Every structure is written in structure tokens, then in C-alpha cells.
Amino acid sequence: MTAFSLSSYGVTHGLDLDDLSQADLTYLYNNLAISSYLSPDMCNRTKCPVAAILAKLPNEVNCLITSSCTSISCCMEVTKLMSRPVTFHLSVDSCSWMIGYGIDSFIVNPFVMYDFEFDVWHEFWMKGIFRMRFLVTNLQGINQFRISLSIIACLERGAACDQEVVILNNTILPKGYCEKALGTSVEEFSFGQWKADKKVTTMNEYNIAILEEELRIFGYLYNRTQACDKSTKLSFLSGWSNDCPTTLMSTLPYINGPYSCNLGPSCSEITCCVNAEPISRHLTVAVNLEFCLDKVTVAVDKFVLEMRVNKLVSSGKEESLNISGIYQLKIFVEDLPNSNIYIVSFSITACWEGIHSCEMYTILDNTRLPKSLSQPYCNWKGEYVDSAFDVTSWLSAKGYPDTSPLTGVPLQDLMEHLKLNRLKGEGCDNSSTLYMPQKITGWNYSI
């Protein structure tokens, strides 16, 4: 309602805006066409703890930040509506890679963030009266989000909004630990029984979407134009295509299932095209070991799980990724540190008819793969990640002042752009006891 004015409304209806009854407020909400979106179970400010690291909020607002650190719910009393409480919430889930937000009952259900725009301000309005603005930056290198969030109430046309509260201002929030799983496991799931229960005879697009939704994998899979195609690169009699430019020390295992695979030119990246017949599509399953970055990624279509190679090796255990209880991807890596070799085992288990009717497909079985093809193995004197990088031009393009030293948001974004933050540890402190007492030469040699 772009032409609404609370003061004009009060005059027209003979209301004292400083003493509105519940009936007055109910009629007002109906007039504004927002009553169906306002939650009848109003938020309670007395139960909202505030973390000490966050900025102090004004008296009319309390917020709750959950143990996940990236789910925030705020209760704001709208002063011009007789302190009517309104709930604003924002949740960013790094594990399921979903975002959801809303105002009272007017919400955007959580959706997968593959098409979400980071580093861009987003606005969400309830008829223009209640609003929220937020910006999310994904700092992948340090496994954190940087979030800004404001909540707003606007009741006068052509005037400044009545209330605008900054909840988060470039606040760094950790992503937290994630279980190695995608989707939701359905107890004792059987595809045949599911079709019988749903009276499904043909898996058309509608029924496939229903199944994907129940398994909570909808939005994570490629559409049909993006899915891998076994009729092209991944089509070969042996089941393998090998783009590794050197001779391997191991023979690639025989392909014994509904999939085919490619060994990439790095010799440590495997991509497989798996036929998921019940949902009438092919899944791209990939494993990539990056020795120099100490990183291993396991991917199923859009979903990517990242781990550190040294942690995987030092654990001495097999890691697995569970996909809705249907697929299990299992990986084991052993390091031969003096020979530039990883020994890798990788398998896929498919359980469409329950855990007692699973089929296991071996992709790698104690296969020896080179860590790196370059000499020396990790060339730290190589090119910038951005080969045309120039700090002055970069700062100008981002709208940041050219100051020295860089701090705060400009420094965070620079480290992310150059992919240095993943390798950068905690900053040292030259006033710490380790470096004291300090002699005139700058040396501490008293330890």
C-alpha cells in the first residue's frame, strides 16, 4: 500500500494513535491487508538471549541467535502500533546450503542457495509496511559468513521510515560443523513400496519431483540439460576414460555397475556418471584430491563436501557421504609421503530397496594416484589466482579506499579473492611473551 499514512488513517477514523485498542489494531491490519501474514503467536522479547560479541540493540528490539550461529530471530515492538511485536528472522544453513527468511507468518521457505546472489543487498517487504534488508558474503577460505541485517517499519508515505534497526553490520559468523549427509533418510525406505503406497505406475516428472521432495534432495540435482550424458565423454566400452598424461602405477578397476567414469588430467580427479534409474536421471559423482591445497572434495551434482586431506589421512578411517539413505559414497585415502603417491579407495553403495538389498560399486580399490604432476610438486612461486591482479585497481573496482594497512571488510575480501585466507593462520602478536623481553636488536634470546 504505497499511499498509506498512519497519521491520515488516524484522523479519518477518529483514532488516538497513542491509545489504540486491540480492535483498532485488528481493523488496521485488515485495512493494510497484512493480518493474514502476522503471526497470532507473537514473539516474546523476554526469552531472547543476545551473544556478547554482538552489538547492543535498542530497547524496543531483542534478538535470539541460535547455537548454529547463523539463524537469527528478532522481536521488534512497533512503537506507532501500540508496541505491537513483530518477528523478523533470517537463517543461513551452511550444511544443507539453504537460506530462509521472513516477517511473522509472511515467509520465504528455505531454498537451496545455488542460485542465491551473495554480496548483494536483498530486500523483503510485507506490503511495504514491514521490511528487512540483508547481505550475505560467503567467505569460503575461512569457513564463515559475513552478514549484514536491518529490520524496518515504515508507516508514513514519502517520509523516513519510523524504525530502522541495524541487527548485524558486516558481522562474521562461523558456519559450524556439518554432518556428512545430504537429504533425509526415510526409515526402511523401499522404492517399490513407495510406488505401491502412492499408487504410482509411471515415474513422470510430477512423481519424480514428489520423491525428490520427500527425500529432501530437490534443488541439489542438476536439471536434465545439466546432467551428465553417458552418450558423450563418459561413453566407452571399458567404463573408463583416462585423461591422465602419465602412466599410472595401478590399473583402474573394472566397471561393474550402471555408471562410467573419467580420470581427469590432474590424475587425482575422478568424475563418474551414475544412472539413478528410479528417478530417471544421471547423477554426476566426483572426487578431487588437491595435494597442494590439502583439500579433497566429494560432489554429487551441485552438492559439494570439502575436507582436508591430512585429516582424512591421519584419521586412518573411511569417510562416507550419506544421500537420503539411498546412496553411500565412501572414500579412504592413505599417504605414501616419500613417493608422491596417494592410495585411494572409493565406492558407491545404492540401496533403493532397503538396507538389506544394497548394491556396491567399486570405483577405486587401493588405486595409486599421483599427488601432483608438477616439479617441484607444489609451485608456490606460480601465478596469482587472478593473473591480472593489481591491488589499486581491485580496491577501486570494489569501491574501497586505498589505505594502508587494509583492515576489516576490504582485507577479508582481498584475502578471499586471492584465496589466501584458507592458508593464513591466526596473526602473531609481537608483544606476546614469546617475543619478550625484546632486545634492542628485535631478538628475544632469553628462552
C-alpha positions in Angstrom: 0.0 0.0 0.0 2.3 2.7 -1.3 0.0 5.7 -0.5 -0.7 4.7 3.2 -0.2 7.2 6.0 -0.8 6.2 9.6 -1.5 9.8 10.7 -4.1 10.3 8.0 -5.7 7.0 8.8 -6.0 8.0 12.4 -7.7 11.3 11.6 -10.1 9.6 9.1 -11.1 7.0 11.7 -11.1 9.4 14.7 -8.4 7.3 16.5 -5.9 8.3 19.2 -2.7 6.8 17.8 -1.2 6.9 21.3 -4.0 4.7 22.7 -5.1 2.1 20.1 -7.2 -0.8 21.3 -6.7 -4.3 20.1 -9.9 -3.9 18.0 -8.4 -0.8 16.4 -5.2 -2.6 15.6 -7.1 -5.6 14.2 -9.1 -3.4 11.8 -5.9 -1.5 10.9 -4.1 -4.8 10.0 -7.1 -5.8 7.8 -7.2 -2.5 6.1 -3.4 -2.9 5.3 -4.1 -6.4 4.0 -1.3 -7.8 6.3 -3.4 -9.5 9.0 -3.1 -13.0 7.4 0.7 -12.7 7.5 1.1 -11.5 11.1 1.6 -14.4 13.4 -1.1 -14.8 16.2 1.7 -16.3 18.4 3.6 -13.1 18.9 7.3 -13.3 19.8 8.3 -12.9 23.4 11.2 -10.5 23.9 11.9 -11.7 27.4 13.3 -15.0 26.1 15.8 -13.7 23.6 19.4 -14.1 24.7 22.0 -11.9 23.0 25.5 -13.1 22.4 28.2 -10.9 23.9 30.0 -10.5 20.6 27.1 -8.7 19.0 26.3 -5.0 19.1 23.9 -3.6 21.7 20.3 -3.4 20.5 17.8 -0.6 21.2 15.2 -1.1 23.9 12.4 -2.0 21.5 14.3 -5.0 20.0 15.6 -8.3 21.3 17.1 -11.0 19.2 17.9 -14.7 19.5 20.9 -16.2 17.8 20.7 -20.0 17.9 23.5 -22.4 18.6 24.1 -22.7 14.8 25.3 -19.1 14.9 23.7 -18.4 11.5 20.0 -18.4 12.5 18.7 -15.1 13.9 15.2 -14.2 15.1 14.3 -10.7 16.2 11.3 -9.4 18.1 10.7 -5.7 17.4 8.0 -3.6 19.1 6.5 -1.3 16.5 6.1 1.9 18.6 3.4 3.5 16.5 1.2 0.4 16.6 1.0 0.4 20.4 4.2 -1.6 20.6 2.8 -4.5 18.6 5.6 -7.1 18.4 6.7 -8.3 15.0 9.1 -11.2 14.4 11.8 -10.9 11.7 14.0 -14.0 11.0 16.9 -14.9 8.8 18.5 -18.4 8.7 21.6 -19.4 6.6 22.4 -23.1 6.8 25.8 -23.9 5.5 25.3 -27.7 5.9 22.2 -28.0 3.7 23.3 -24.9 1.9 19.8 -23.3 2.3 18.6 -19.8 3.2 15.2 -18.8 4.6 13.8 -15.5 5.9 10.5 -13.8 6.7 8.4 -11.5 8.8 5.9 -13.1 11.2 3.9 -15.6 9.1 4.9 -13.9 5.8 7.9 -16.1 5.0 10.1 -17.4 2.2 10.5 -21.1 2.8 14.2 -22.2 2.9 15.6 -22.8 -0.5 18.9 -24.1 -1.8 21.5 -21.3 -2.3 23.0 -22.4 -5.6 21.1 -19.6 -7.4 21.3 -17.1 -4.4 23.3 -13.9 -5.0 26.0 -13.3 -2.4 27.5 -9.9 -1.9 24.2 -8.3 -3.0 21.6 -6.5 -0.8 18.3 -8.3 -0.7 15.0 -6.7 0.5 11.9 -8.4 1.7 8.7 -6.4 2.3 5.4 -7.1 3.9 3.2 -4.7 1.8 5.9 -2.0 2.3 5.0 -1.6 6.0 7.5 -4.1 7.5 10.7 -4.7 5.7 14.1 -6.4 6.1 17.3 -5.9 4.3 20.2 -8.3 4.3 23.5 -9.0 2.6 25.4 -12.3 2.9 29.0 -12.9 1.9 30.4 -16.4 1.7 34.0 -16.4 3.0 34.9 -19.9 1.8 38.5 -19.8 2.8 37.8 -19.2 6.5 34.6 -21.2 6.5 32.5 -18.3 7.7 29.7 -16.0 6.5 29.7 -12.2 6.8 26.2 -10.9 7.3 24.5 -7.5 7.5 20.8 -7.3 8.5 18.4 -4.4 9.2 14.8 -4.6 10.2 12.4 -1.7 9.3 8.9 -0.4 9.9 7.6 2.3 7.6 4.1 3.9 8.3 4.3 7.3 6.6 4.2 7.8 2.8 7.1 9.9 1.5 8.8 10.2 4.8 11.7 8.5 6.5 10.8 5.1 8.0 9.7 5.1 11.6 12.0 2.5 12.8 15.2 1.1 11.2 17.4 -1.1 13.4 20.7 -2.5 12.3 20.9 -6.0 13.8 24.1 -7.2 12.1 26.8 -5.0 10.4 29.4 -7.0 8.5 29.3 -9.5 11.3 31.4 -12.6 10.9 29.5 -15.8 11.8 31.1 -19.3 11.7 29.5 -21.9 9.6 30.0 -24.7 12.1 30.4 -28.4 11.9 28.3 -30.3 9.4 27.3 -34.0 9.3 28.4 -35.7 6.1 24.9 -36.1 4.7 22.5 -34.8 2.1 18.8 -35.1 2.2 16.7 -37.0 4.7 16.8 -40.8 5.3 13.3 -42.4 5.3 13.2 -45.3 7.7 13.1 -48.7 5.9 12.7 -46.9 2.5 11.8 -49.2 -0.4 11.3 -47.6 -3.9 8.9 -50.4 -4.8 6.9 -50.0 -1.6 6.9 -46.2 -2.1 5.3 -46.6 -5.6 2.7 -49.0 -4.2 1.8 -46.7 -1.3 1.5 -43.7 -3.7 -0.3 -45.8 -6.4 2.4 -44.8 -8.9 2.8 -46.8 -12.0 4.9 -44.4 -14.1 7.7 -42.1 -12.8 6.7 -39.0 -14.7 8.1 -35.5 -13.9 5.5 -34.9 -11.2 6.1 -38.2 -9.4 9.9 -37.7 -9.6 9.6 -34.3 -8.0 7.4 -35.7 -5.2 10.0 -38.4 -4.5 12.9 -35.9 -4.6 11.0 -33.6 -2.2 10.3 -36.5 0.3 14.0 -37.4 0.2 15.0 -33.8 0.6 17.2 -33.8 -2.4 15.2 -31.5 -4.6 17.2 -28.4 -5.6 20.6 -30.2 -5.2 20.4 -32.1 -8.5 21.2 -30.9 -12.0 18.3 -30.4 -14.3 18.1 -32.6 -17.4 20.1 -30.1 -19.6 22.9 -30.0 -17.0 23.0 -33.7 -16.1 25.9 -35.8 -17.3 25.4 -37.6 -20.6 26.8 -41.2 -20.9 26.4 -40.9 -24.7 29.3 -38.4 -24.9 32.6 -38.2 -22.9 31.5 -40.8 -20.4 30.6 -43.4 -23.0 33.2 -46.2 -23.6 33.4 -49.9 -23.6 35.7 -50.3 -20.6 33.7 -47.9 -18.5 36.7 -45.7 -18.0 38.2 -42.8 -20.0 41.6 -41.8 -18.9 42.9 -38.3 -19.4 45.9 -38.6 -17.1 49.0 -37.8 -19.1 51.3 -40.2 -17.2 51.2 -44.0 -16.8 49.5 -45.0 -13.5 51.2 -47.4 -11.1 47.8 -49.1 -10.7 45.2 -50.5 -13.1 41.8 -48.7 -12.9 39.2 -51.2 -11.5 36.7 -52.9 -13.8 33.4 -51.0 -14.0 30.6 -53.4 -12.8 27.6 -51.2 -12.5 25.3 -48.6 -14.1 28.0 -45.9 -14.2 31.1 -44.9 -16.2 34.0 -42.7 -15.0 36.7 -40.4 -16.2 40.2 -39.8 -14.6 41.0 -36.2 -15.2 44.2 -34.6 -16.5 45.4 -33.9 -12.9 45.4 -37.7 -12.4 43.7 -37.2 -9.0 40.2 -36.1 -10.1 37.6 -38.8 -10.8 34.2 -38.0 -12.3 31.5 -40.6 -12.7 28.1 -40.6 -14.4 25.8 -42.8 -12.4 22.4 -43.9 -13.7 19.8 -43.4 -11.0 17.1 -45.3 -12.8 14.2 -44.8 -10.2 14.4 -41.0 -10.7 15.1 -41.3 -14.4 18.2 -39.2 -14.4 22.0 -39.5 -14.3 24.0 -38.1 -11.3 27.5 -36.7 -11.5 29.6 -38.0 -8.7 33.1 -36.6 -8.4 36.1 -36.9 -6.1 39.0 -34.4 -6.4 42.2 -34.7 -4.3 44.3 -31.5 -4.3 47.6 -32.2 -2.5 49.0 -28.7 -2.6 45.8 -27.1 -1.2 45.4 -30.0 1.3 41.8 -30.4 0.1 39.6 -33.2 -1.0 36.1 -32.6 -2.4 33.3 -35.1 -2.9 30.5 -33.9 -5.1 27.1 -35.2 -6.1 25.7 -32.9 -8.8 25.5 -29.4 -7.1 26.2 -30.6 -3.6 29.9 -30.4 -2.6 31.5 -31.7 0.6 35.0 -30.4 1.3 37.5 -32.0 3.7 41.3 -31.6 4.5 43.4 -34.4 3.0 45.7 -34.6 6.0 42.8 -35.0 8.4 41.4 -37.7 6.3 44.7 -39.5 6.1 45.6 -39.1 9.8 42.3 -40.4 10.9 43.1 -43.8 9.3 39.3 -44.2 8.8 36.9 -44.4 5.9 34.8 -41.3 5.4 31.3 -41.6 3.9 28.6 -39.3 2.5 25.0 -40.4 3.0 22.5 -39.3 0.4 19.0 -39.7 1.8 19.8 -43.2 3.0 19.8 -44.3 -0.7 23.4 -43.8 -1.7 26.5 -44.1 0.4 29.8 -42.7 -1.0 32.8 -44.0 0.8 36.4 -42.8 0.5 39.6 -43.9 2.1 43.0 -42.3 1.5 46.4 -43.4 2.5 49.5 -41.3 2.1 52.9 -42.5 0.8 54.8 -39.3 1.8 58.1 -40.2 0.2 56.8 -41.3 -3.2 54.3 -38.5 -4.2 51.5 -41.1 -4.1 48.1 -41.4 -2.6 46.5 -44.9 -2.3 42.7 -44.3 -2.8 39.6 -46.4 -2.4 36.3 -45.0 -3.4 32.9 -46.8 -3.7 29.2 -46.1 -4.2 26.5 -48.2 -2.5 22.9 -47.9 -3.8 20.0 -49.0 -1.5 16.8 -48.3 -3.5 15.1 -51.3 -2.0 16.2 -51.1 1.6 19.4 -51.6 3.5 19.3 -55.3 3.0 19.1 -55.1 -0.8 22.1 -52.8 -1.5 24.4 -53.0 -4.4 28.0 -51.8 -4.0 30.1 -50.5 -6.9 33.8 -50.1 -6.6 35.3 -47.1 -8.4 38.8 -47.2 -7.0 40.3 -50.0 -5.0 43.7 -49.2 -3.3 44.5 -47.4 -6.5 47.8 -45.5 -6.6 47.3 -41.9 -7.8 50.0 -39.2 -8.1 49.6 -36.2 -5.7 50.9 -33.7 -8.2 52.3 -33.7 -11.7 54.5 -30.6 -11.3 58.1 -30.4 -10.3 58.5 -29.2 -7.6 55.2 -30.8 -6.6 53.7 -27.5 -5.3 54.8 -24.4 -7.1 54.2 -21.7 -4.6 56.1 -19.2 -6.9 53.4 -19.6 -9.5 51.0 -17.1 -10.9 48.4 -15.1 -9.0 45.0 -16.8 -8.8 43.9 -13.7 -10.7 46.6 -13.3 -13.3 45.7 -9.7 -14.0 45.6 -8.7 -10.3 46.5 -5.2 -9.3 45.6 -4.1 -5.7 44.9 -0.5 -6.6 42.6 -1.4 -9.5 40.9 -4.1 -7.3 40.2 -1.6 -4.5 38.8 0.9 -6.9 36.5 -1.6 -8.6 35.2 -2.7 -5.2 34.7 0.9 -4.0 37.2 0.5 -1.1 39.6 3.3 -0.1 43.3 2.8 -0.9 44.6 2.8 2.6 47.4 1.0 4.3 47.2 -1.2 6.2 43.9 -2.8 4.9 41.6 -3.8 7.7 38.0 -5.1 8.2 35.8 -5.9 5.2 38.4 -4.8 2.5 41.0 -7.1 4.0 38.6 -10.0 4.3 37.5 -9.7 0.7 41.1 -9.3 -0.6 42.2 -12.5 1.2 39.1 -14.3 -0.2 39.8 -13.0 -3.7 43.4 -14.2 -3.7 42.5 -17.4 -1.9 45.0 -16.7 0.9 42.6 -16.9 3.9 42.5 -20.7 3.7 46.2 -20.8 4.3 46.6 -17.9 6.7 46.7 -18.8 10.4 46.0 -16.6 13.4 48.0 -13.4 13.3 51.1 -13.4 15.5 51.4 -10.8 18.3 54.9 -9.3 18.7 54.0 -8.1 22.2 53.3 -11.7 23.4 55.6 -13.4 26.0 57.1 -15.5 23.1 58.8 -12.4 21.8 59.5 -10.7 25.1 61.8 -9.5 26.6 62.8 -7.9 23.4 66.4 -6.6 22.9 67.4 -3.6 21.0 68.1 -5.8 18.0 64.5 -7.1 18.0 65.5 -10.5 19.2 64.4 -12.4 22.2 67.0 -15.0 23.1 66.2 -15.5 26.8 64.2 -18.7 26.3 
